[in-house]
Amino acid sequence: MAIPTKHKALLLLSHAGSYEIRDVDVPMPDAGEVLIRVEAAALNPSDWRTRHTEYSFILPGYPAHQGSDAAGVVVALGEGVTRFKVGDRVLHQGSYSNGEKLAAFQQYTAVPTDLVAKIPDNLTFDQAATIPLALATSAIAFYQKRLEVDGGGGAGLLPFWKEGGRGKYSGKPILIFGGASACGQYGIQFARLSGFSPVITTVSPSNMELALSLGATHTIDRSLSADALIEAVKAITSKPFHFIYDSVSSEETQNIGYDLLAPGGTIVILLRSAVKEDKLTRDKTILTCWGSVHLDMHKEFGAEMYQHITKWFEIGYLRTTATEYVPGGLSNIPGAQERVRSGKVGPRKLVVHPSETI
Ligand SMILES: NC(=O)c1ccc[n+]([C@@H]2O[C@H](COP(=O)([O-])OP(=O)(O)OC[C@H]3O[C@@H](n4cnc5c(N)ncnc54)[C@H](OP(=O)(O)O)[C@@H]3O)[C@@H](O)[C@H]2O)c1
């Protein structure tokens, strides 16, 4: 199929403002990049957070391109590209900082090949589109080293894909808040691959089976009060928690997690810290993880991870989150985004097909 010169992109016009679909130039792939026709793009809470809240600082300006999760087909190669060919099915993470090229909420996008992975045959475009942001965020949270930049980075665990990494944390407990969230689902799977035991997670009762099937050993009803939740955790294990992953990161979960963390331990959160000042101690580390492989601090880590992604899903080390297809292409992203914002979508990702945009 010939590549058009113009394509449709969804643009956010201002902070907390409306969206507009515009005809814009199809980006040209530079050396080392591939041009991808986006077949499926998934929505994330970060879309509405960067649109409506203080996290808009992540956007470089307006009109802003958004969309962190994309799967599609390679349609052109930049100079020097040998790892991919035209027709390959691929996935990649979008970025807000250079949206014209990387963003997912558009019909074509250009991406550096070291941050692109082939989609294994056992995954559809919709399934593949659910992977990039949640996988990268949890991988960074667990396995990226601690970084002095922005108080962030990750817990610095030995990656499960490195020699000695598989099962390394056998016998050590882990607590994961939000085992049904996309990030939490990868957190559980990483905990399983890294050998943690017990793997304790908080979910709604309807998602307990899901969490157990991913590798959790114990589930706790997320609606328990803080005191009851702490008691429930302590009833499962008396071992100290040296690593807690909070993929919810509400004020409540952060404070419960901090209370349960052992001295010397690390809690990785995905939003800004809301741990009460009066309980902060030097003994316990809180890290905010910024889950983009396009950030300079994570590019090298991301490129290493992208070499393995295809295989992980092909051989069943990892499973994607469930999908829900939203018809109407880019035009229906604003409505679908309201559903994500309401917190009522559950343990699945909403996926659109940009080619269906009218
Ligand atoms: N820092 C970063 O780079 C970064 C990257 C990705 C995401 N995030 C943030 O991380 C959070 C998770 O993102 P996501 O995409 O993984 O979310 P998601 O898939 O949209 O999460 C939805 C699930 O969260 C669960 N949940 C909500 N409140 C909970 C609570 N108090 N306890 C336990 N589970 C709870 C619900 O589980 P049940 O259905 O079981 O109730 C729900 O199904 C969001 O706030 C997002 O903005 C940050």
PDBQT file of the ligand as one rigid body, heavy atoms in Angstrom, charges set to zero:
ROOT
HETATM    1  N1  LIG A 401       4.848   6.773  36.467  1.00  0.00    +0.000 N 
HETATM    2  C1  LIG A 401       4.577   6.238  35.298  1.00  0.00    +0.000 C 
HETATM    3  O1  LIG A 401       5.365   6.300  34.360  1.00  0.00    +0.000 OA
HETATM    4  C2  LIG A 401       3.276   5.487  35.121  1.00  0.00    +0.000 A 
HETATM    5  C3  LIG A 401       3.160   4.559  34.081  1.00  0.00    +0.000 A 
HETATM    6  C4  LIG A 401       1.973   3.834  33.974  1.00  0.00    +0.000 A 
HETATM    7  C5  LIG A 401       0.941   4.074  34.878  1.00  0.00    +0.000 A 
HETATM    8  N2  LIG A 401       1.104   5.018  35.831  1.00  0.00    +0.000 N 
HETATM    9  C6  LIG A 401       0.039   5.236  36.835  1.00  0.00    +0.000 C 
HETATM   10  O2  LIG A 401      -0.068   4.023  37.554  1.00  0.00    +0.000 OA
HETATM   11  C7  LIG A 401      -1.419   3.727  37.863  1.00  0.00    +0.000 C 
HETATM   12  C8  LIG A 401      -1.773   2.374  37.284  1.00  0.00    +0.000 C 
HETATM   13  O3  LIG A 401      -1.788   2.459  35.869  1.00  0.00    +0.000 OA
HETATM   14  P1  LIG A 401      -2.371   1.232  35.035  1.00  0.00    +0.000 P 
HETATM   15  O4  LIG A 401      -2.399   1.601  33.614  1.00  0.00    +0.000 OA
HETATM   16  O5  LIG A 401      -1.662   0.001  35.442  1.00  0.00    +0.000 OA
HETATM   17  O6  LIG A 401      -3.854   1.228  35.629  1.00  0.00    +0.000 OA
HETATM   18  P2  LIG A 401      -5.164   0.477  35.161  1.00  0.00    +0.000 P 
HETATM   19  O7  LIG A 401      -4.830  -0.742  34.391  1.00  0.00    +0.000 OA
HETATM   20  O8  LIG A 401      -6.077   1.458  34.557  1.00  0.00    +0.000 OA
HETATM   21  O9  LIG A 401      -5.726   0.053  36.605  1.00  0.00    +0.000 OA
HETATM   22  C9  LIG A 401      -7.068  -0.273  36.783  1.00  0.00    +0.000 C 
HETATM   23  C10 LIG A 401      -7.158  -1.197  37.974  1.00  0.00    +0.000 C 
HETATM   24  O10 LIG A 401      -6.611  -0.563  39.135  1.00  0.00    +0.000 OA
HETATM   25  C11 LIG A 401      -7.112  -1.276  40.251  1.00  0.00    +0.000 C 
HETATM   26  N3  LIG A 401      -7.186  -0.419  41.421  1.00  0.00    +0.000 N 
HETATM   27  C12 LIG A 401      -7.650   0.845  41.492  1.00  0.00    +0.000 A 
HETATM   28  N4  LIG A 401      -7.600   1.288  42.774  1.00  0.00    +0.000 NA
HETATM   29  C13 LIG A 401      -7.091   0.272  43.535  1.00  0.00    +0.000 A 
HETATM   30  C14 LIG A 401      -6.802   0.105  44.907  1.00  0.00    +0.000 A 
HETATM   31  N5  LIG A 401      -7.000   1.082  45.789  1.00  0.00    +0.000 N 
HETATM   32  N6  LIG A 401      -6.258  -1.067  45.290  1.00  0.00    +0.000 NA
HETATM   33  C15 LIG A 401      -6.037  -2.065  44.426  1.00  0.00    +0.000 A 
HETATM   34  N7  LIG A 401      -6.321  -1.980  43.108  1.00  0.00    +0.000 NA
HETATM   35  C16 LIG A 401      -6.833  -0.821  42.670  1.00  0.00    +0.000 A 
HETATM   36  C17 LIG A 401      -8.490  -1.765  39.860  1.00  0.00    +0.000 C 
HETATM   37  O11 LIG A 401      -8.481  -3.144  40.184  1.00  0.00    +0.000 OA
HETATM   38  P3  LIG A 401      -9.792  -3.961  40.586  1.00  0.00    +0.000 P 
HETATM   39  O12 LIG A 401     -10.561  -4.061  39.269  1.00  0.00    +0.000 OA
HETATM   40  O13 LIG A 401      -9.276  -5.258  41.078  1.00  0.00    +0.000 OA
HETATM   41  O14 LIG A 401     -10.541  -3.167  41.606  1.00  0.00    +0.000 OA
HETATM   42  C18 LIG A 401      -8.566  -1.529  38.352  1.00  0.00    +0.000 C 
HETATM   43  O15 LIG A 401      -9.034  -2.651  37.632  1.00  0.00    +0.000 OA
HETATM   44  C19 LIG A 401      -2.234   4.896  37.293  1.00  0.00    +0.000 C 
HETATM   45  O16 LIG A 401      -2.418   5.841  38.315  1.00  0.00    +0.000 OA
HETATM   46  C20 LIG A 401      -1.330   5.491  36.223  1.00  0.00    +0.000 C 
HETATM   47  O17 LIG A 401      -1.556   6.856  35.989  1.00  0.00    +0.000 OA
HETATM   48  C21 LIG A 401       2.239   5.717  35.987  1.00  0.00    +0.000 A 
ENDROOT
TORSDOF 0
